[in-house]
């Protein structure tokens, strides 16, 4: 028999009251929603229009970022800064990639982000189209949850200054071509601890543990944990294994002889020359994801990873 306290943890009721940065809250400021739509998908216009009407029927004003408005040929789009400033919460209409981009670009505004899944996977954008009505009804009576997810605050130190960026899923150091492996020196709080040789290295947040990290053989980590996951990509040595580190460490990476590519959430990339240093920290403020109150991380894993299915 499963111990009741363990069962409560699986149901996540154990974390009510804000434990592990999971917040149940009713806000009086859920009156304006700022939408960003999946790029290069003009066919999504009808879906957006239908969802917009659902919001407006509940007296929630809808703003649309200008590049999305241009894509679907509607008037009245606003700049991204205006969207973030005027909205009480942000809405990603697309897949996980759309939500990743929105979270990263809106960093600093500290607005909750809701993901409506018009994509395929839906690890992060977890409100299905068929669930929008119920979610909005629950939202207006305070029946929702906001997860505070760790983000990465990083920069590349160059001879001319710093290239600074944020990541929600991961930062990946990889080779610029397929013809050779890379050599990456890693230090923790200024002290060298390892040299990685192979195709590259993934530095992941707990949220990103289900992305490239998982495909490369890295571990799953509960998304509200505070930790870095470092996973080698096709390591030259079998002794190089994934490593989980506390989020209060500062981790430095450099490639002493080779140029490498630094990928951010699989969407942005930076060139890092030999001798330059990538510095990775946990961001001071995390991402705020707006979820259904009953969302259960372990149920999501079972659904998306097909756990427990019969052969």
C-alpha positions as CSV (number, residue, x, y, z in Angstrom):
1,X,0.0,0.0,0.0
2,X,1.3,3.5,-0.9
3,X,1.9,5.7,2.1
4,X,-0.6,8.5,2.3
5,X,2.0,11.3,2.6
6,X,3.7,9.9,-0.6
7,X,0.4,9.8,-2.4
8,X,-0.2,13.4,-1.5
9,X,3.1,14.4,-3.0
10,X,2.2,12.7,-6.2
11,X,-1.0,14.6,-6.3
12,X,0.9,17.7,-5.6
13,X,-1.5,18.7,-2.8
14,X,1.5,18.6,-0.5
15,X,2.9,21.7,-2.2
16,X,-0.1,23.9,-1.6
17,X,0.6,27.2,0.1
18,X,3.6,28.0,-2.1
19,X,6.0,25.1,-1.2
20,X,8.5,24.5,-4.0
21,X,7.4,27.7,-5.7
22,X,4.0,26.4,-6.7
23,X,1.5,29.1,-6.0
24,X,-2.3,29.0,-5.8
25,X,-3.6,32.5,-6.1
26,X,-6.5,34.6,-7.1
27,X,-5.6,37.9,-8.8
28,X,-7.8,40.8,-9.4
29,X,-5.6,41.6,-12.4
30,X,-6.5,39.1,-15.0
31,X,-8.3,41.5,-17.3
32,X,-5.9,41.9,-20.2
33,X,-4.3,39.0,-22.1
34,X,-1.4,39.6,-24.5
35,X,-1.2,37.1,-27.3
36,X,1.8,35.8,-29.3
37,X,1.0,33.3,-32.1
38,X,3.1,30.6,-33.6
39,X,5.3,32.1,-36.3
40,X,4.9,31.2,-40.0
41,X,1.4,29.8,-39.5
42,X,-1.1,32.2,-41.1
43,X,-3.6,29.3,-41.2
44,X,-4.0,29.8,-37.4
45,X,-6.1,32.9,-38.0
46,X,-9.5,31.1,-37.6
47,X,-8.3,29.4,-34.4
48,X,-7.0,32.7,-32.9
49,X,-10.3,34.5,-33.8
50,X,-12.3,31.8,-32.1
51,X,-10.2,31.8,-28.9
52,X,-10.2,35.7,-28.9
53,X,-14.0,35.6,-28.7
54,X,-13.9,33.2,-25.8
55,X,-11.7,35.7,-23.9
56,X,-13.8,38.7,-24.8
57,X,-17.0,37.0,-23.8
58,X,-15.6,36.9,-20.3
59,X,-14.6,40.6,-20.5
60,X,-10.9,39.8,-20.9
61,X,-9.4,42.3,-23.3
62,X,-7.1,40.7,-25.9
63,X,-3.9,42.4,-27.3
64,X,-1.9,40.9,-30.1
65,X,1.8,41.5,-30.8
66,X,2.4,43.3,-34.0
67,X,4.4,40.6,-35.8
68,X,1.6,38.1,-35.2
69,X,-1.0,40.6,-36.3
70,X,0.9,41.2,-39.5
71,X,1.2,37.4,-40.2
72,X,-2.6,36.8,-39.9
73,X,-3.5,40.1,-41.6
74,X,-5.3,41.8,-38.8
75,X,-5.1,45.5,-37.6
76,X,-4.3,46.8,-34.2
77,X,-1.1,44.9,-33.3
78,X,1.1,46.4,-30.5
79,X,4.8,46.3,-30.0
80,X,6.2,43.6,-27.8
81,X,7.1,46.0,-25.1
82,X,3.6,47.4,-25.1
83,X,2.2,43.9,-25.0
84,X,4.2,43.0,-21.9
85,X,3.5,46.3,-20.1
86,X,-0.2,46.5,-20.7
87,X,-1.1,42.8,-20.3
88,X,-1.9,41.2,-17.0
89,X,-0.8,37.8,-18.4
90,X,0.7,36.6,-21.6
91,X,-0.7,33.9,-23.9
92,X,1.3,31.7,-26.2
93,X,-0.9,30.2,-29.0
94,X,1.3,27.5,-30.6
95,X,3.6,24.7,-29.4
96,X,6.3,24.5,-26.8
97,X,8.7,26.4,-29.0
98,X,6.4,29.4,-29.2
99,X,6.1,29.4,-25.4
100,X,9.8,29.1,-24.9
101,X,10.4,32.1,-27.1
102,X,7.8,34.2,-25.3
103,X,9.1,33.3,-21.8
104,X,12.7,34.2,-22.8
105,X,11.8,37.4,-24.6
106,X,9.5,38.6,-21.8
107,X,12.0,38.1,-19.1
108,X,12.1,41.1,-16.8
109,X,8.4,41.9,-17.1
110,X,7.5,39.0,-14.7
111,X,4.2,38.4,-16.3
112,X,2.5,34.9,-16.0
113,X,2.5,33.0,-19.2
114,X,-0.3,30.7,-20.3
115,X,0.3,28.2,-23.1
116,X,-2.5,27.1,-25.4
117,X,-1.4,24.0,-27.3
118,X,-1.8,24.4,-31.0
119,X,1.3,22.4,-31.7
120,X,2.2,18.7,-31.2
121,X,4.0,17.9,-27.9
122,X,2.6,20.2,-25.3
123,X,4.9,19.6,-22.3
124,X,4.7,23.4,-21.5
125,X,1.8,24.6,-23.6
126,X,-0.6,22.3,-21.8
127,X,-4.0,23.9,-22.2
128,X,-5.7,22.1,-25.0
129,X,-8.0,24.0,-27.5
130,X,-11.0,22.0,-26.1
131,X,-10.1,23.2,-22.5
132,X,-9.9,26.9,-23.1
133,X,-13.5,27.6,-22.0
134,X,-13.1,25.7,-18.7
135,X,-9.7,27.2,-18.1
136,X,-11.0,30.8,-18.5
137,X,-13.9,30.1,-16.2
138,X,-11.6,28.7,-13.6
139,X,-9.2,31.6,-14.1
140,X,-11.8,34.2,-13.3
141,X,-12.7,32.5,-9.9
142,X,-9.0,32.1,-9.0
143,X,-8.9,28.3,-9.7
144,X,-5.4,28.2,-11.3
145,X,-1.8,27.7,-10.4
146,X,1.4,29.7,-11.1
147,X,4.6,27.8,-11.2
148,X,7.9,29.6,-10.7
149,X,10.4,27.9,-12.9
150,X,14.1,28.3,-12.8
151,X,15.8,30.1,-15.7
152,X,19.4,30.5,-16.8
153,X,21.2,33.9,-16.8
154,X,24.3,33.6,-18.9
155,X,26.8,35.6,-20.9
156,X,29.8,35.1,-23.1
157,X,32.8,37.1,-22.0
158,X,34.6,38.4,-25.1
159,X,37.5,40.8,-25.6
160,X,34.9,43.5,-26.4
161,X,32.5,42.9,-23.5
162,X,29.7,40.6,-22.7
163,X,27.0,38.9,-24.8
164,X,24.2,38.4,-22.3
165,X,21.1,36.2,-22.7
166,X,18.5,34.2,-20.8
167,X,17.4,30.6,-21.4
168,X,14.3,28.7,-20.2
169,X,15.1,25.2,-21.3
170,X,18.9,24.9,-22.0
171,X,22.1,26.3,-23.2
172,X,24.0,23.9,-25.5
173,X,27.7,24.2,-26.5
174,X,28.2,22.3,-29.7
175,X,30.7,22.0,-32.5
176,X,30.4,24.3,-35.6
177,X,30.8,21.4,-38.0
178,X,30.5,17.6,-38.0
179,X,34.1,17.0,-38.9
180,X,35.6,17.2,-35.4
181,X,34.8,16.9,-31.7
182,X,35.0,19.8,-29.3
183,X,37.0,20.2,-26.1
184,X,35.2,22.1,-23.3
185,X,36.8,23.1,-20.0
186,X,34.4,23.5,-17.2
187,X,34.9,25.3,-13.8
188,X,32.6,25.6,-10.8
189,X,32.9,28.8,-8.8
190,X,36.3,29.5,-10.5
191,X,37.8,26.0,-9.9
192,X,38.3,23.7,-12.9
193,X,36.6,20.4,-12.4
194,X,36.4,18.6,-15.8
195,X,37.2,18.7,-19.5
196,X,34.5,17.4,-21.8
197,X,35.4,15.9,-25.2
198,X,32.7,15.0,-27.7
199,X,30.0,16.6,-29.8
200,X,29.1,19.1,-27.1
201,X,27.5,19.7,-23.7
202,X,24.0,20.5,-22.6
203,X,23.4,22.8,-19.6
204,X,19.7,22.4,-18.8
205,X,17.2,23.8,-16.3
206,X,14.8,21.3,-14.6
207,X,12.2,22.4,-17.1
208,X,14.5,21.6,-20.0
209,X,15.3,18.2,-18.6
210,X,12.5,16.7,-20.8
211,X,13.9,18.3,-24.0
212,X,17.4,17.8,-25.6
213,X,18.8,16.7,-22.2
214,X,16.4,13.7,-22.2
215,X,17.2,12.8,-25.8
216,X,20.9,12.8,-24.9
217,X,20.5,10.4,-22.0
218,X,20.2,12.9,-19.2
219,X,18.0,12.5,-16.2
220,X,14.5,13.8,-15.6
221,X,14.3,16.5,-12.8
222,X,11.2,17.7,-11.1
223,X,10.5,21.1,-12.8
224,X,10.2,23.1,-9.6
225,X,13.6,22.0,-8.4
226,X,16.5,24.4,-8.3
227,X,19.4,22.7,-10.2
228,X,21.5,22.6,-13.3
229,X,21.7,19.4,-15.3
230,X,24.9,19.0,-17.4
231,X,24.7,16.3,-20.0
232,X,27.5,15.4,-22.5
233,X,26.5,14.9,-26.1
234,X,28.2,11.8,-27.6
235,X,31.1,12.0,-25.2
236,X,34.4,10.6,-26.3
237,X,34.8,8.8,-23.0
238,X,32.2,6.5,-21.4
239,X,33.1,7.8,-18.0
240,X,31.6,11.2,-18.8
241,X,28.1,11.1,-17.3
242,X,25.3,13.6,-16.7
243,X,25.8,15.7,-13.6
244,X,23.2,17.5,-11.4
245,X,24.4,20.6,-9.6
246,X,22.9,23.1,-7.2
247,X,21.5,26.3,-8.8
248,X,23.6,28.6,-6.6
249,X,26.8,27.5,-8.4
250,X,28.4,29.7,-11.1
251,X,29.7,27.5,-13.9
252,X,32.2,28.6,-16.5
253,X,32.9,27.0,-19.9
254,X,35.6,27.6,-22.4
255,X,37.1,26.0,-25.5
256,X,40.8,26.8,-25.4
257,X,41.6,26.0,-29.0
258,X,38.3,25.7,-31.0
259,X,35.5,28.0,-32.0
260,X,32.1,26.6,-30.7
261,X,28.4,27.4,-31.1
262,X,26.3,28.3,-28.1
263,X,22.6,27.5,-28.7
264,X,19.9,29.0,-26.5
265,X,16.6,27.0,-26.2
266,X,17.3,25.6,-29.6
267,X,16.3,29.0,-31.1
268,X,19.1,31.6,-30.8
269,X,22.8,30.9,-31.4
270,X,26.0,32.7,-30.6
271,X,29.6,32.2,-31.9
272,X,32.1,31.7,-29.1
273,X,35.7,32.0,-30.2
274,X,38.6,30.0,-28.7
275,X,39.5,31.4,-25.3
276,X,36.2,33.2,-24.7
277,X,34.2,32.2,-21.6
278,X,30.6,31.2,-21.2
279,X,29.4,32.0,-17.7
280,X,26.2,30.3,-16.5
281,X,24.1,31.3,-13.4
282,X,20.6,30.7,-12.2
283,X,18.5,33.8,-13.1
284,X,17.5,35.9,-10.1
285,X,13.8,35.8,-11.2
286,X,12.3,32.7,-12.7
287,X,9.6,32.2,-15.3
288,X,5.9,32.2,-14.1
289,X,3.8,29.6,-15.9
290,X,0.1,29.8,-15.6
291,X,-1.4,26.3,-15.3
292,X,-4.7,24.5,-14.6
293,X,-4.9,24.0,-10.9
294,X,-5.2,20.2,-11.2
295,X,-2.2,19.8,-13.5
296,X,0.0,16.9,-12.4
297,X,3.6,16.7,-13.6
298,X,3.7,12.9,-13.3
299,X,0.5,12.5,-15.3
300,X,2.1,14.7,-18.0
301,X,5.1,12.4,-18.0
302,X,3.0,9.3,-18.3
303,X,1.0,10.8,-21.2
304,X,3.9,12.4,-23.2
305,X,6.5,9.6,-22.6
306,X,3.9,6.8,-22.8
307,X,4.9,5.3,-19.4
308,X,3.1,2.2,-18.3
309,X,1.7,1.3,-21.7
310,X,1.3,-2.4,-22.5
311,X,3.6,-3.9,-25.1
